């Protein structure tokens, strides 16, 4: 996550700079325990049913991890019940949230066959599980504009407003792990 990287780098620079400034150098703590990432709510996903889209799902999850600090998506351990199930099917991509951070994502081959980008589809559908609605029609710069941005749009990254909304959705539940109800629990076509 971007804040974790920045704070770790800043701490290293400060520790190395103390001798130059006449201060006393101290050893930096091992491990990353500072910053907002310590309070991130961890959500697990199971992409074992995503077939040929598994790497796109992993990339979509990584994009969200790079983009926000209050939630982190991790692959579920073997035998662990995942918060998010990801499946491939022949229909249109869609998400079925059951509560905030939980539900099922379908990576539909219909959209892929029409030329839509698999990583954008994955990021978009995971966005629904993270509490974001569709924002159609919309520009390519809006991840949640989905298919309305056209097949030439390959942007898999949430814009600033989308990142801020997800941060807000998980801010209260991040440190406690308390489930927060989703804005809606209805099928959301991609």
Secondary structure, 3 states (H helix, E strand, C coil): CHHHHHHHHHHHHHHHHHHHHCCCCCCCCCCCCCCHHHHCEEEEEEEEECHHHHHHHHHHHHHHHHHCCCEEEEECCCCCCCCEEEEEECCCCEEEEEECCEEEEEEEHHHHHCCCCHHHHHHHHHHHHCCCCCCCCCCCCCHHHHHHHCCCCCCCCCCHHHHHHHHHHHHCCCCCCCCCCCCCCCEEEC
